[in-house]
Amino acid sequence: MNDKTVFEPLAEPERYELYEEPRYQFELDRRDFFKILGAGIVVCFAVCEAEAYQEPRRRRGRSGGRAVPQELGAWLHINEAGEVTAYTGKVEIGQNARTSLTQAVAEELRLSVEPIRLVMADTDLTPFDMGTSGSGTTPRMAPQLRRVAATARELLVDMAAERLSVERGTLTVSDGKVMHPPTKRSLTFGELAKDKHFTKTVGSDAPVTPPAQWKTAGTSVRKVEAAAIVTGKHRYASDIRVPGMLFGKVLRPASLNASLQSVNLKEAQAIRGVTVVHDGTFIGAAAPTRQLAEQAIAAIQAEWKSPSRPVSDQHLFEELKKSKSEGFSFGGRGNYSRGSIETGLAAADHKFNATYTIAYIAHAPLEPRAAVAEWKEGKLTVWTGTQRPFGVRGDLALAFDVPQEKVRVIAPDMGSGYGGKHTGDAAIEAARLAKAAGKPVKLVWTREEEFTWAYFRPAGVIDVASGVRKDGTITAWDFQNYNSGASGIRPLYEIPHQQIAFHSSHSPLKQGSYRALAATANHFVRESHIDDLAHATKKDPLAFRLKNLKEPRLRAVLEAAARQFGWDVSKKPSPDHGFGIAGGSEKGSYVATCAEVLIDHSSGKVRVLRLATAFECGAIVNPDHLKNQVEGAVMMGLGGALFEAIHFEDDKIVNPRFSRYRVPRFSDLPILETVLLNRKDLPSAGAGETPIVAVAPAIGNAIFHATGVRLVNLPMAPKGLKV
């Protein structure tokens, strides 16, 4: 136990990662490594370039270069007590990665999850990782840990065969032992590991267990550390404390784009025990209590100048189209052209043009940004809630002009992120204050700071032109996305003539990654427009989709959701009810959602009564946790569909708190029905993002079914419907 903190990292290594051009090169002196871990078996993992994570140059700090690691080390350790420690650079954000990755190790070592400790997201202890995003933990990290654990298992069998002088084929592995059933002899993992220092390179051909034979993986193992979480003992980023710690606050500009003209710090500097920092445009204070730090910030007299043309959302969508430039979006497939739009439209019996808009929305994580920073003997250690600990390490190294090996970033578990915690804003702010104060500093953003100074899901405008024959065959599809992003932009429907384009635009607000990226916007537009084509040809919306769809996995979830829902648009209980369906794919998994809504015509209130979702992401690792992921995404999607939107005027966010920013509440909760399709014949894909993409279009289509009104803006009913 490190007695400095309530968080419990392992001991610091003397040297961990060194960087050389043109590649990352992992180097760890073997003597240093064994001093950290003690006696036991160490497995190192070699990664081919195609599988290695990459990180943009601008995030490299002083190391520079766009590099690929040649080897990742220290993935697994077994000590003489038989305890297993595994390592991953991934972070736990509430998606249950700690449990599912532990299951991966347990499966290959033929263990239960209890004796396995998973060390996550510590840049001094875990292998380099690009970040926890894009539903990448399950499809990328779980296979790596399986290969590592499988190789360790086979190594233990080799050692036992030598110790027992038996054929290795006569040995079995179970419950932390290698057993020889004919003679009833066995050796524990600890006995085999005792006083041994082994290293082994692991290749891609490690003998992993196929999903059809899983015993621990594929089951609803209880959440690791569940008891500590529900009793409040579990420590998150905002819970970290170190001895002698001060509390920090930062002076924020008067408005989004305001520039500092002058500042008077005398009153704040006169407050006993307060350290005031003024470094360029950065102004902050560190004090023994949070209240004293706030008092110091309030005492600072600053003058700000707002731009001559402050930004407002009044003409947002027109501005996004006017400021377009050709480009691509992170996570998207970019522009695509097939056939001829003119030919496709000429072959159509019905032609449609429509414009859709997507509002900025906030991530609204349960836990705002938080960081504790400590400078000691020239080294910076930061505990912070981030999805990119190695990226934040690079940012810190760059900000303070120090080598990356002099920066350690530890990412404790976080109270959600949703793609909103890629940056290290709070970490850099806390580190600046700690350096000036000469003491550790803790900084936690307020809810208003989180809503105002974090980044948002991009707003966007999407224009669609389409053509369809009377028999329900789609002939043309022209899809132009402005600013929202390219993720999930291409349709899976069989359309002979297509033109797909994403246009980047100048965004008046800070924008970035959000759960499912732009796939939510693109699916909303596509699946809403598909319903209009079905209506024009007098086809059932489900039948219309299936007629134009060959992709078997998408067909399967559409049919499964419809069965669960009891799909029949002719049997709605009353004219005020409506049924809707939508489907799609993102990050290698497939989803379909059916919605039932009830419209109160007197008040315009939209009540979502039922949401039935079918989801398929290959082989299921943990059914209960997967269901939680699906239902969490569905509920989150409900907010973006109906009422979530960031509003800004005169360079200020006008709804920067939950009392003004509407998120789903318990009173909004519909009946949730979830169908999981377990494809053990397919690799496991991620599940954190895809379930959200079909929610908004399914609800929009249900509203159309109830009212005949097509809603083309997200959110669709922030103040109810006017019907």
N, C-alpha and C positions, 0 to 999 in steps of 0.2 A: 504494500500500500504506500503510495506517495502521500506523506503527511502534509504536503503543502496545499492540497486541494480536496474538495469533496468528490471531484471526478477522479477516476482511478486509471491513469494510463500506466503502461509498463515503463520500466526504467529507460532512460534516454540512452541511445547508442552514442558512441564517440564519433562515429562517422557513418552516414547512411547513404546519401546519394551524391555523386559527383557528376558534373555535366561536361561533356565534351562535344565539340562540333565534329561532324554534322549530326550526331545522333545522341539520344540519351544513352548513357552507359551506366548500368547499375553496378556499383562496386561496394562491397562490404567486407572489410577485413574479417577473415574467418574467426580469428581469436576474439575480436570485438563481438562478433555475433554470438559465439557460444558463451561469452561472459554475460550477455544480456539474457539468454534463454536457459543456460545451464545445460547439463547433460541431456542427451536425447537425440531424436531423429529429426533432421531438417530436410524438407523437400523444397527444391528450387524449381521454378517453372520457366521454360523457354518459350517465348511467344514469337510466332512468325509475323512479318510486317503486316500482312493482311488483317491479322487479328488485333494488332496493337492499337492502343488508343493514341490519338494525336490531339494536339492542342495548338491553337493559332499562335503565330509569332508574337502578337501583341500581349499575350498572357505569359510570356516566358520569363519576364524579369531580366536579370543580367545574363542568364544562360543563353538567350537568343536562340534562333533557329527553329525550324519546324521538324522536330525530332521524333523518332520512333524507338521505344525501348527494345534492346536486343534480348534482355533477360530480366525477368521479374523474380526476385528471391524472397525467401522467408515466408512462404505461403502457409506452412504447416509445421507445428512442433509438437512432439510427444515427449513428456518428461518421464522420469523414473517412477512417478506415482500413477502413470497411465493417463494423465490428464492431457487433453488435446486442445491446442490453441491454433486457430486458423486466422488468417489475416486478409483483409480486403480494404481497398480504398473507397468503397461505396459507403454511403451514409444511410442512416435510418431516419426517415421523415414521417413515419407512421404508416408506411406501405408494407410493413412486416418483412422487410428484407433481412433483418437479423435472424428471423425464424426460418425463412425459406432457404437462405444460404447455409444456415446451420444444418438444415435437413439434407442439403446436398452433400455436405461433408459426412454426416452421420450415415447416409445411405451407403456410401462407398467403403466406410470403415466398419460397417455392420454394427453400428452403435445406436443407442438412443441419443437424443439431443442433449440430455442433462450433463454428461461429462465434457461437453465441447464448449469452449469459450471462443467467441468470434470477436476479434479486435477490429474495429472499423475506423476508417477515416482519420488516421493520424499520420501526418507526412513524415515523421521520424520512424515510424514502425511498420507502416503498410506499404505495399507496392504502389507505384504510380498509377493513378486512375484519372481519366479525363473528367469525370464527374458523374453524378447520379441524375440522369435525365433521359428523356427519349425512350422510356420503358426499356432501358438497356440492361438493368441489373439481372433479370432472369435469363434472357437469351445470351448474354455475354459472360457475366461473372459466375453464374451457377455452373455452366459447363467447365469453366476453368477450375473451380474448386472441386468439381467431381473428378476431373483428370488428376489433379494433385492428390486427392484422397485415395483414388484408386491405385495410383502408383505407390503411395505409402503402404497401402494394404498389401500389395504384391511384394514389396520390400520386406515387410514384416514376415510374410510367409516364407520368403527365401531365408531369412535369418533363423526362423524357427526350424525349418527343415535341416539347416546346418547344425543347430544346437541339439536337436533331438535325433539327428542321424536317420532321418526318414525321407521318403520320397515326398516332394512338395505337393504332388497330386493327391496325397492321402490326408492333407491338412484342410481344416475348415476354420473360418473366422467368424466369431460371434461374441457379443457382449464384452469387448475389450480383451479377448483372448484369441490366440491361435491354438487350435485343439487338434489332437491326433486321436480320433475316435477308436481305432483298433486297440490302442494301448491305454486309452483314457488319460493320457498325459496332455498337459497344456502349459503354455507360457503366456503371461499377461503382456499387454503392450508395454507396460512399465518395465517388466523384467527384460524384455528384448531391447528396450531403449536405454537401459541403465549403463552408464559409463561409455556410451557409444556416440561418436560424432560422425554422422553420415550425411553426405550431400548427394543428391541425385537430380539429374536433369530430366524433366518430364516432357515427353513429346505428345503430339496430337493423337497418337495411337494407344494411349492409356486405356486399359480394359474397363470402361465404365459400364454400369448396369443399365440395360435398356428399360424404358419406362414401364413396359409390361411386367417387369420383374421387381419393380420398386416395392420396398416394404415400409420404409420411413418416409421418403419422398412420396408424394401422391396421396398422403393421408392428412387429416386435419389435426396435426400436432398443435398443442396449445402454444400460444404466443410466448416466446422466450421473454423472461423477466415480467410476465403479466402481473404477478402479485405486487411487485415493486411499483408498477405503473398505476394500478388501481388504488394503491394505498398512499400514493404521493411520495414514495421514497426514491423513485427513479429521478435522476438528475438530467435536466435539459440544459441547453445553452444558457438560458436566462437564470438558471439556478447556480451557476458556477461562482464560487467565492474562493479567494486566496488571502492569506494573512496580509494585513497592512493595506488592503485594497481601498482605493478611493472610488468615487462615483463620478462619472463624466456626463456632461451635457454640451451640446453644440448649438451655437447661434445660427439659426437658419435665416436665409434671405426673406425679405418682406413679401416677395412673390416669386414665381417660378423662374423667371429670367432676369431678375433684378441684379444689378452690379453694385458692389460696395463702393461708396463715395468717401465716407469718413467714419471713424470710430473713436470713442472715448472709453478707455478701460479703467479709469482711475477709481471709480466707485466700486467696481467689482474687485480690483486688486487690493482694495483696502479691507476686504472681508477676511477675517482671520482664518487661516487654514486652507485658503483657496489658491489654486494655481490657475492663472489665466493664460491662455495660449493664443497668440495672434501670429499666424504664419500665412502671409499672402491673403487669400480670401477665406482662409480657415480661421474661425474664432471659436474657442471652446473653454470650458472650465472643468477642473477636477477638484473635488472636495470630499471631506470625510463622510458626508451624508448626501443622499440624492436631493434632499430639500435645500441644502446649502448650495449645491451646484446649480439648482434651478434659480435660487436667489441671486447668485452671481451673474447668470445669464440675463436675468431681468434687469440687473443694474447696468448692463452695458448699453451705452448710447451709440447707436449706429444709424447712419443715413444711407438709404438705398435709392438707386435710380432704376426705374422700370423702363423697358424699351418703348420707343415711340409708338409701336404697333403691338399692343399686348394681345396674346392669343385668347380666343374664346371658341366655344364649340358651336356657335351660331351658324357658321358657314364651313364647318369641318369637312364635310364630304365633298363639297365643291373644290375645296383647297387640295384635298388628297388627289383628286383627278387632275387638277391643273399642274401639280408639282411632280407628276409621275416621271420616272426614268426607268429604262429597261433594266431588269435585274432578276436576282434569284433570292430565295429565302432559305435560311438555315432549316434543314429538315425536309425541304421540299424537293420535288423532282423537276422543277423548272418548266420551261416552255415546251410545248408539244404541238405538232401539227400532223394531220393525217387526212388524206383525201382533199376535197375541195368544199368549202362551206357553200359557195355559190351553187355547186352541183347538188349538194344535200338539200339546200333550201328549195331548189327548183323541183326536186322529187317529192316535196312535202305537200300534204293536203292542208295542214295547219302550220302557221308560223307564229312564233312568239318572241317578244322582246321584253325584258324586265330588268329592273335595277334594284339591288338589295344593299342595305347598309349595315355595318357592324360597329357597335360602340366600343370605346375603350372600357375595359373593366379591370378591377383590382384583384390581386391574388387573395387578399384578406386572410392571411394565415392566422391561425389561433395564437401563435407566438410571434411577436414582432422580431425584427432583427436585434441581435444581442451579441456582445463580444466582451471578453476579458483579455487584456493585453499586459504582458510583463516583459520588461527588459532586464536581463541578468547576464553579466559577464560578456557583453557584446552580442548576446543571442536574444532574439525576440520569440516569445511563445504566445500564441493567441488561441484562446478557446472561442469558437464562434459557430453560429448556426449557418452553414453554407452547404450548397450542393456541389461545390467545386473546391475542396480543401487544397488541392495542389495548384489550382488556378489562383486561388487567393494567396497562397504562399508566393507565387510569382508576382502578384500585384503588390504585396507587401515589400518584397525584395526590391522591386522597381521604385516604389514610393520612397523607400529609405536608403536606396543605393547601397544595399548590402548583398552579399552572395546568398543564394537560396539555401545553402546548407546552414546559414545562420538564422534561418526562420523556421519555426515549427508551427504548424496549424493543426489543431485538434478540433474535430467537429463532433461534439456530443449529439445525441439524438435531438431531433427538432420537432417542434409542434407544427408540422406541416410546412410546405414550401410551394408546391404546385408550379414549379418552374420559376418562382419569383425570388429565389435566393442563390442565384449564380454569382452575384457580385459580392465583394468584400467591403462594402461601404462602412459598416459598423466596425469591422476589424481595423481598418485603416484609421478611422477616427479615434478608436480606443488606443491604438498604438501611438498616435501622435500625442495624445494627452499623457499617456504613461511615460513616454520619453521625456517630455517637458517636466513632469512632476517627479520623476525619479522613483515612482512607486507604481505598482499594478493599478490599472484603472478598469472599471466595469462600466459599459455603456449599453443601455437598452433603449431602443427607439420607443417613442410613444405611439399609440394607435394613429394619432393624427400625422405624425412623421411618416409612419408606414404608408398611409394613404396618399401622402403628398409627395414624398421624395423617393419612393421606390419606383420601379418601372411598371408599365401596364401591358395588358394584352393589346396588341395593335388594333386600332380601328381600321375600317376598310370599306371600300365600295366595290361591288361585283356586278358587272353587266353580263347578261346572258341572252343570246339569240339562239333559237332552236327551231327545228322542223320535225314533224311527225306525220306519218301516213294514217289514213282512216283505220287501217287494221292494227294500229298500235305500234308500228315499227318506227323507232327514232331514226331520222335520216341525217340530221345536222346538229352540231353542238359547238357553239362559240362562247367561250367562258373567259372573261377578262377580269382579273383580280387586281385591285389597286390597294397596295400597302398591307393588306391583311396577312398575306403570306402564301407560300406555295405548298405547304404540307397538305397532303390529301387532295390535291387540286385535280388530279386526273380521274375521270370516271371509270368504273369497272364494267359499265354497260357496253354492249356491242353496238357501237355507233360508227358507221363507215366514214363519216366526214366530221372531223373535229379540228378545232383550233383553241388551244389552251395557252394562256399567257398570264404571268405574274408581273406586275409593274411596281417597283419600289417607289415610294413617295417621300416627300419631306414630312416628317411627323412633328406636329407642334408639341407633343408630350413625349417623355422618355418611354420607350416601349421595348419589349423583349419577350423572352420565352414565357409560355403559359401552358398549362395542361393541354396536351394534344396540339399545341402550336395553332396553326391556322386551319387545321383539319375540322375543327368545330364550325368555323365560318363557312368553309367550302362545302361541307356536308349539309349544313343548313340550306344553303342556296341550291345546291344540286338536288337534294331530296324534296325540297319545296317545289322546285320547277318541274321535277319528274311527276309530282302529283298533278300539277296543272296540265301536263301532257296527257296523263291518264284520264282526267276529267274531260278534256276536249274530245277524246276519242271514245268516251263513255265506257271506259274499261275500269274494272276493279283495280285499285292501286297496287295490291299485292300481285295480282295476275299480270298487270302491266309490267311491273318490275321483272318478274320471272320470264316473261316473253322476251325481254331485251337483255337477259343476263345468262351467261354461261358459267361464270366463276362458281364452282361447286361449293366452296366454303361460305360465300356470301349467300347463295341460295339456301344452304342448310340453316343458317341462323335466321333468315327471313321466315322460313317455313316453321322453325322451332318456336319463334316468338309468336307467330300467328296461331299455332296450335295452343300454346299456353294461354293466349289472350282469348281464344274462341273467336277468331276473326270472321266477321260477317257485317259489312257496312250497312246492310239492309235491316239490321235488328237493333238499332239504337233505341234505348228506352223511351226517349222523348225528343222532340225537335231541338231542345236545348243541349242535348248530348252530342258529342262528336268523337269519332274514332280516327286515329291516324297511325301510319306506319312509316318507318324509315330504317335504312341500313347503310352499312359502309365498312371500310377497312382502314386501319392505320397501324403502323409499327408491327406489321405481320400478324395481327389478330383481326377478328371479324365480329361485328355486332349488329343486332337489329333490335329496335324498340317499338312496341305498340303502346299508344297512349289513348286514354279515355278522358275527355274533359267535360265539364258542365259549365255553361255560360249563364250567368245571372244577367238578364237583359235590362233589368231595372238599374242595377249598379254598374254593370259592365265588368264585374269581377269574373276572372277565369279561375276555375277550380279544377286542378288536375286530380282526377279520382284514382286512376290506375296507370302504372307504367310496368309493362311486362318486357323484360330484356333477355335476349338470348345472346350468349357470348362464347366465343371459341378462340382459344389462344394456344392450340397444340396440346401437349401433355400437361395436365394440371398438377402443380406441385403441392398445393395446400388448398383443398376445396373451400373450407370455411373462410380462410383469409382471402381467397379469390372472390368469393361472394361479397365480402366486405368491401373489396376494392371496387367491384362493379356497382354496388349500391351507393357507395360514397361518391363515385363519379357521376352517377345518375342524379343524385340529389344536388351535387354541385352544378350540373348542367341545367337543372331547373331554374336556378337563379339567373344564369346568363340568358336563358331562353325568355324569361318573362319580365325581369325587373332590374337586373344589375347593369349599371352604367356609371362611368365617371363623368361628372359635369365640371366644366371649367369656364371661367369668365374673368376678363381683365387680369390674366396671368395668375389666377388663383384657382385651386381646386375648391369647389363650393360644397362638396359633400364628403369631407375627409374624416368621417366617423360613422360608426354603425347606426347611430340614430338618424343619419341621413342617407347612408348607403345601404340599400336593402339587400340582404342575403336571405336564403331560405331559412324558414323557421319551422318549429315543430308543427305549427298550425298549417303549414304548406305541405306537410308530408302526405303523399298519396300511398295507396297500397302498392308495394313493390313486389314484383314476382320475377325471380331470376332463374334462368335455365342455363346451366353450364354444359357445354358440349366438350367432352374429354376425348381428345384425339391423341391417343398414346402412340400412334404411328408418326406423329409430327413433333419436331423439337418445340420446347416450351418458348412461347413469346411473352413479351411484357404485357401487363394488364392495367397499369396505372392510368393510361390515357384514353385508349380507344373507346371504352364504354360511354364516354361523355358525348361522342360526336353525333349520335343519333337522337339524342333527347330533344333538342330544340326543333328539328324538322318534324319529328313525330308529333309533338305538341302543336306546332303550327299547322300541320295537316289535319289534326283533330279539330282545331278551331275552324279551319276552312270547311270541314265536313259539317260542323254545327251551325255555321253562320253564312257560308258562301263568301266570306271575306278572306282574301289572301293577304296575310301580314308579311311584309318584306323587310322589316327592320328588326334587328336585335339590339335591345330587348323588344319583345313584341307587345307587351302590355304593362308598361311601368306604372301607368295610372288607370289601368282597366281598359276595356274596349268601348268604343263608341259605335254601337250597332243598332 
